[in-house]
């Protein structure tokens, strides 16, 4: 891991709200999201799920909650690992891809798939869908997600270019400037990062995250 990798947590993901595309399946995906990695062809477990598994493993047997007794003749609930759950996630993916096949410029469907792939660290696929969405409609939040995917797939120059496009579109946005400074720091381009960090310090004196960047790049 590179020195600047510790700053990645501060790179802001998009917070836009997608239009109501397949809302029923979206609810199912929220409940069964970790199955997506299996369906997409790999066992990729997101950090939140991994943390929850570690936490569960660290609990003593006595402290773990026992399942409630099941009434006679009652079918067990369909959990996220059930065939029903997997089928629901597959249905969502197939439905979104079918929508895109009919409407290649359907931004909502493109972003939904892009986010799904990003959530399970499938960076090339996420990049593809985000790039296609941005060709239809430029959105700073989506460009930020694309930049993070580029970074996580090792395409640092493309990541920097995307972050800079966001900064140019939002010249007064603190987070956009921070993201650009963070990626420059990770790339060890300290001379370029310092002016941005100085600006961030003026805007938010004493900010802890800006202080971490400054500690790495040095300077007055």
Secondary structure, DSSP 4 states (H G I P E B T S, - for coil): --GGGGGGGGSPPP------SSHHHHHHHHHHTTHHHHHTTS----HHHHHHHHHHHHS-GGGSPPPPPPPTTPPPP--TTSHHHHHHHHHHHHHHHHHHHH-TT-HHHHHHHHHHHHHTT-HHHHHHHHHHHHHH---HHHHHHHHHHHHHTT-HHHHHHHHHHHHHHTTT-HHHHHHHHHHHHHTT-HHHHHHHHHHHHHHSTT-HHHHHHHHHH---
